[in-house]
């Protein structure tokens, strides 16, 4: 029984550490990119994945109880809400930015059509 609790502890701490690493990569991505859409993409992907992995680690550490269910519901909500909100913010930026073509690259297939 003691071995199972150690495995549970190590798995939970490992997932928490992985979430922290993802948050650090996210921070580097936000500071590395210069354009707002690139920064927002790095922040949104890092938040969704980092929070999901961190909460999964906390779920493992807390065991099977009502708190675990609530954390699972938070993960589900964030996985649904974060991409939608990021998409809406990106769409607003694309529609209102007058200098969008200066900051974005056009892919090869679009160049051929023009």
C-alpha positions as CSV (number, residue, x, y, z in Angstrom):
1,X,0.0,0.0,0.0
2,X,2.9,2.3,0.7
3,X,4.3,1.8,-2.8
4,X,1.0,2.9,-4.4
5,X,0.9,6.1,-2.4
6,X,4.5,6.9,-3.5
7,X,3.7,6.2,-7.1
8,X,0.6,8.5,-6.8
9,X,2.8,11.2,-5.2
10,X,5.5,10.9,-7.8
11,X,3.0,11.0,-10.7
12,X,1.2,14.0,-9.2
13,X,4.4,15.9,-8.6
14,X,5.7,15.0,-12.1
15,X,2.6,16.4,-13.7
16,X,2.8,19.6,-11.6
17,X,6.5,20.0,-12.7
18,X,5.5,19.4,-16.3
19,X,2.9,22.1,-16.0
20,X,5.4,24.5,-14.6
21,X,7.8,23.8,-17.5
22,X,5.0,24.4,-20.0
23,X,4.2,27.8,-18.3
24,X,7.9,28.7,-18.5
25,X,8.0,27.9,-22.2
26,X,4.8,30.0,-22.6
27,X,6.4,32.9,-20.9
28,X,9.5,32.7,-23.2
29,X,7.2,32.5,-26.3
30,X,5.3,35.6,-25.2
31,X,8.5,37.6,-24.8
32,X,10.1,36.2,-28.0
33,X,7.4,37.0,-30.4
34,X,6.8,40.5,-31.6
35,X,3.4,40.5,-33.2
36,X,0.3,40.4,-31.0
37,X,-1.3,37.3,-32.7
38,X,1.8,35.3,-32.3
39,X,2.1,36.3,-28.6
40,X,-1.6,35.4,-28.1
41,X,-1.2,32.0,-29.7
42,X,1.7,31.2,-27.4
43,X,-0.2,32.4,-24.3
44,X,-3.4,30.5,-25.2
45,X,-1.7,27.2,-26.0
46,X,0.5,27.4,-22.9
47,X,-2.4,28.3,-20.6
48,X,-4.7,25.5,-21.9
49,X,-2.0,22.8,-21.7
50,X,-0.2,24.0,-18.6
51,X,-3.4,24.4,-16.5
52,X,-4.7,21.1,-17.7
53,X,-1.6,19.2,-16.8
54,X,-1.2,21.0,-13.5
55,X,-4.8,20.3,-12.5
56,X,-4.3,16.7,-13.6
57,X,-1.4,16.4,-11.2
58,X,-3.4,18.0,-8.4
59,X,-6.2,15.5,-9.2
60,X,-3.8,12.6,-8.8
61,X,-2.5,14.0,-5.5
62,X,-5.9,14.6,-4.0
63,X,-7.1,11.1,-4.8
64,X,-10.7,10.2,-5.8
65,X,-13.1,12.6,-4.1
66,X,-15.5,15.5,-4.8
67,X,-12.6,17.9,-5.2
68,X,-11.2,15.8,-8.0
69,X,-14.5,16.0,-9.8
70,X,-14.5,19.8,-9.5
71,X,-11.0,20.0,-10.8
72,X,-12.0,17.8,-13.8
73,X,-14.9,20.2,-14.5
74,X,-12.5,23.1,-14.4
75,X,-10.3,21.4,-16.9
76,X,-13.3,20.7,-19.2
77,X,-14.4,24.3,-18.9
78,X,-11.0,25.7,-19.7
79,X,-10.5,23.4,-22.7
80,X,-13.7,24.7,-24.1
81,X,-13.5,28.4,-23.1
82,X,-9.8,29.2,-23.8
83,X,-9.7,28.4,-27.5
84,X,-13.0,30.2,-28.1
85,X,-11.9,33.4,-26.3
86,X,-8.5,33.3,-28.1
87,X,-10.2,32.9,-31.4
88,X,-12.5,35.9,-30.7
89,X,-9.6,38.1,-29.6
90,X,-7.6,37.1,-32.7
91,X,-10.5,37.8,-35.0
92,X,-11.0,41.2,-33.4
93,X,-7.3,42.0,-34.0
94,X,-7.5,40.8,-37.6
95,X,-10.6,42.9,-38.3
96,X,-9.4,46.1,-36.7
97,X,-5.7,46.2,-37.5
98,X,-5.0,48.4,-40.5
99,X,-1.4,47.2,-40.8
100,X,-2.1,43.5,-40.7
101,X,-0.4,42.7,-44.0
102,X,2.9,44.2,-42.8
103,X,3.0,41.7,-39.8
104,X,1.7,38.5,-41.5
105,X,3.3,36.3,-44.1
106,X,1.2,35.1,-47.1
107,X,1.6,31.4,-47.7
108,X,2.7,30.1,-51.1
109,X,-0.8,29.0,-52.3
110,X,-2.2,32.5,-51.7
111,X,0.6,34.1,-53.6
112,X,-0.1,32.0,-56.7
113,X,-3.8,33.1,-56.7
114,X,-2.9,36.8,-56.8
